[in-house]
Amino acid sequence: MFKKIRNPILKQVDSKKIGFFEGWYFKQVSLSNKVVVSFIPGYSTGEDDQHAFVQYILVKNDVVKSGYIKYPLSYFIYQEEPFKLEIGPNCFTKDKMIIDIDDDGFLIKGSLELGDFLDIKKSIYAPSIMGPFAYIPFMECNHGVISMGHTLNGSLAISGEEEVFSGGHGYIEKDWGKSFPKKYIWLQCNSFSSGSSLFLSIADIPFALFEFGGFIAIFNDGKKEYRFGSYLNGGYKIVTLTEGILEVELWNGPIRLFIKVSSPSADSLVAPVAGRMSLVIKEAVSTVVEYSFVNKKTGYVFEEQGWPGSYEVVGHTFD
């Protein structure tokens, strides 16, 4: 059990149980930053619809396209050591991915090699990004950060055009459980010239007989990781939330992080409810992300703008 908690890339749920889902999120950005594609392989065991799937969301030449390809659940093949996930002709490992998608004639085919993962800090108290909540078995939705950043090598043929990802960078995370939160904000960006990386999730979390607003965030400046979270007695404030802009301030002791996200148009992905992939959400994959990090104790200040980032808002009303 502890091995799985510390290694969220591993399969966490029995795929024979009814009412659950599990999905891996692999994001790839080309060297030019002009092509971004994320693949989400996984499975769903909704009561009336058990299947495997590969979702994708792509932005190329400022055009966003997404798709959801279903496979019989028997097409989901998993190997723990070494990690390998196969869904139909698609294959994902720690070192490589092979993509073979045919979405009603829209083709994405090729292979990419993945460099060493930038892992997050782990401890007994916080064995994963979820902190001590990682030990609780009945969470509605569990989250794992697998790689805050890694290099890419290879290319993909997208609708007949070869797109080179060599020299680009990737990001990997994971979700599993029964349902996504009804209300949440999520963003990720590691397209900064300094090599820094940023992840944030704010969500209403059902827990036993009540619900609470929780948040987790990681900022890595390329040298050191800084973490914010409910389980660290930190706090946050949403300063601005419109259809195109998010401004949020985070704090944990002497460290502060201010984030501004400028979001263009988004496209659809499918998310789980009671294990059934039935909730349509919107994800923007070409956002501009600005941050200002301050350590009041040391006087360290770091500010930067990056593009493209990924961003989702679900269940919120806008200013």
N, C-alpha and C positions, 0 to 999 in steps of 0.2 A: 504493500500500500504506500509506504513512504517513498519508494522508488518512483512510483507513478506521480505522486504529488510533486516531487522535485523535478520531474521530467514530463511536462505537459504535452510534449510531442507524442508521447505514447498514448495508445488507445485507453480511454478512461472508463468507458461504459460497455456493458454487455450488449452487443448489438441485437441480441435476441429478446431483450426486454421491451415491452410495449410502452410507448409514450415518451421516448427519449430521442435526442439528436446528438450528433457530434460533428464538428466541422473544423477543418484546418484552413487558415487564411494565409496564402502565399502571395506576396506583392512583389512585382518586379518593375523597376524603372530603368529606362535606357540611359546611356551615357549623356545624351543630349537633353534628357528630361522630357522629351516631347512625346514619348510613347510610354504609357503606364498600363500594365495589365495585372490584375489580381485573379488568382484561381482559388476556388473554395471547394475542395473535395470533402465529401462526408457522407453521412447516412441519416435517415429519418425512420423512426419506428412508430409513427402515428398509428392510432388504433385501426384506421381503415386504409392506410397507405404506407406500407413499408417499402423503402427503396434506397438505393445509393444515388449520389448525384455529383456532378461537377458544375459549379457556377463559375461564371467569369464576368468581370467588368473591365472595360477597356476604354482608354482615351487615346486618340490618335488624330493629329491635325485638328485638335480642339473638338472633335466629335466623340461623343460618349456612346458606347454600345454595351449591352449586357445580355446574358443568356443563362438558361438553366437546363441542363441536360440530365434527364433521368435514366437510371439503369436499374435492372432488377437487383434486389438486395444481395443476391448470390454473386453479383459482380464485384462486391466489396471484398477485397482480399487483403488481409493485414498480417504483417510479420513484425514481431517486436525486436528481435536481435538478429542482424542489425535492422533498424527501423525501415520498413518499406510498406507503402500504401498503394494498392493498385485498384483502380476503378475502370473497368473495361480496358481500353488501350492506353489509359493514362497511368503514369507511375510517379510516385513522389518518395524520395529518400532524403537523408540529411545532406547528401552530396550532389544530388542530381534530380531533375524532373524531366519527364518525357510527356509531351502534350500532344494529343490527337483528338481534337474536338471538331465535330461536324454539327453545327447548329442550323439545320434546315438550309444547308449549302454554304453557310458562312464558316470557313475553315480556319482553325488555328493549329498549326503543327510544328514540331521541332523539339529541341532539347536544350536545357540550360544546366550548367554546372554551378553549384553553390559553394562559395568560400566559407571560411570559418565563421561560425555564428558569434555575434556579440551577445553573450548571455547576461541575465540580470543577477544581482546579488541575491544570495539565498542564505537562510539561517534556520535554526530550529523554530524560532518564533514566526518567521516569514519564509516558509519553504518555497513559496511561489509569489507571484504578483498579488495574490489575494490575502497574503499575510496569514494570520491565524484562522481566518475563515476557510482556508484550504483544507483544514482538518474536519470540517463539518460536512457530513455526507448528504444532507438533504437540501442543499442550496438549489434554488430554481435554475440558476445559470452560473456556471463556473467559467473563469477566464484564465488563460495562460499566455504569457509572452515568451516566445521561443527564441527569437533572434531580433534584437534591436537594430541589427544591420549586418549585412554581409555582401561580399562582392559577387558578381555574376560573370559568366563566360558562356557564350553561345548565341544562338539566334532562333527566332520563331518566324515562320511564314504565316502572315496574317492576311487573309483574303488574297492570297497569291503574291503578296509583297514581302520580301525578306526584311525583317527588322532585327538589327544587331543589338544585343544587350551586353556584349562584352565591355567591361569597364563601368557598367552600370551597378546598381545596388538593389538589394532586396530586404524584405522584412517578413517575419512569420509570427503569427499568433494563433490562438485556439479558443473555441467555445464548446461547451458541452453541458447537458442537463435536460430540462424539460421545455423551458420557454425563455426567450429573450425578455429582458425587463420591458414593462409597458411604457416606461419613460426613461430615456437615456440620451446622453451626448457622448460621442466617441470621436477621437481624432488621433492621427498618427502622421509623423513626418520625419524622415531622415535624409531629406534632400537639402542639406545645408553644406555650404562650402567648407566649413570648419570640421566636418565629420561628426557633428553632434546629432543626437537623435531624441525624439520626443514622443511620448505616448500619454493619452489622457482618457479616462472613462469616468463619467458621472452618471449615476443611475439610482432609481428608486428600487430598493431591494426588499422583497418580502422575506421575513424571517420569523419562523414560528407563528405567533398570533398577531404580529404587528409588522410594520413596514418602516424602513428608514432610508434616508438619502445618503448614499455612500459614494466615495470617490477614491480613485487611485491614479497616480501619475508618476512617470519616470522622466527625468531629464538627464541625459548623458552628454557632457560637453566634449566628448571625444577622449577624455582622460579620466573622468570620475563620474560616478553615478550619484544622482540626488533623487530622493524619493519623497513623494507626498501621499498621504492617505488617511482615511478615517481611522484606521487601526494604528496610526502613528500620532494621534491627537492633533492632526493637522486640520486645516480648514480651507474653504474655498468660497468665492463669491462670483456669481455670474453678473458681470457689469452690463453687458449688452448682448441681446439675442434677437436678431432679426432674421429674415429669410436669407440674407446674404452675409451677415456679420456675426461672429461670436467673439466676445471679449470676456475673459475669465481670469481671476486672480487666485493664486494658491499660496498657502504658507505652511511652514512646518518649522517651529522654533525661529531661528534667525534667518532662514532662507525664504525667499519670495520668488514667485514665478508669475509673470504676466504674459498671457497668450492672446493674440488676436488672429482670427481666422477669417479670411475673405473667400467666400465660397461661390463658385460659378454653378452652372446647371448640373444636376445630378441625374443618375439613371437608377433603374429598379434592381433590387436584389430581393431574395426570398428568405424570410427568417422563420424560426420555429415557434409554434404555440402548442403546448402539450405534446411535444415531439413531432407534430405535423408541420410540414413546411408550407404554411398558409398565409403568413403575414408579409405583405409587400412593403418594403422600406426603400428609402432613397439614400444612395451614397454618392458623394462628390469625390472624385479621385484626382482632381487637378486644382486643389485649393492653394492659396498663398498663406503661409503660416509665419507669423512674426512672434518673437518672444524676447522678454527682458528678464534675465535672471540676476538676482541680487543676494549676496550673503552679507547681511548687516554686521556679522561678527568679524569677518575678515576684510570687508570692503570690496570683495570680488564682485565685479559687474560684467555681464556678458550679454550682448544683444545681437540679434541676427534675424535675417529673413530667409525663408526657404520656399521652394516650389519644385515639384508638386507634392502636396499632402493629401491625406484621405480623411473624410469627415462625414459623420452621420448625426442627425438629430431626429429623434422619434418621441412622439407624445407630448412635446412642448408647444406652448402657444408663443407666438412671436410678439416682440414689442411693437 
